[in-house]
């Protein structure tokens, strides 16, 4: 797993402006958007705050821009579908992919521990949060017009692929849709094993088509285990 680059010497924010296609009036907004809280724990005299407030703002800006676009461009689409489409555009996995494309990890300010942490889920959240903070920074420094331009370029541009490949479906829905389409069978799930105390249970769930076991998923809840089983089933069936 790739580690974050935490070298201050590498942080050329004019280069980052080139990558994201945005020129800031006050570059401190851009710089603050990539400051993780952990970095300030080791560098309390750092000149800027961490990016969590910018992330809070950017999350709202991102949601309203995406929501407005979907509302105006798909007037006949039901609210439930629009909600799923929006969720598929602004979830942490997609935002982390966007961050990777923009090379944001090369500009992050992290503690030494966070920089070395190879936990993929933690890494995903740090990158996703940085994208939201970046959107908040653009909005504060340059206004909604520039924020909208950025969101359209890096986020909404992914919508066609999401719709074409039905990526807005959660794994369970996707597996069920394909199973019904191909085999005319509705999949079902069965708890195969349940371990651990009540406050820390672990579940092992089987995904079945009829009597045939397709895949087994594990999780700290039945729902989580079902989702994992569906993911494995999709991969196994090459769907």
PyMOL commands that set and color helices and strands:
alter all, ss='L'
color gray80, all
select helices_A, chain A and resi 8-10+13-20+27-32+37-42+52-73+79-90+92-101+104-106+112-116+120-142+144-154+156-164+171-183+198-200+222-237
alter helices_A, ss='H'
color red, helices_A
select strands_A, chain A and resi 188-195+202-209+212-219
alter strands_A, ss='S'
color yellow, strands_A
deselect
rebuild
show_as cartoon
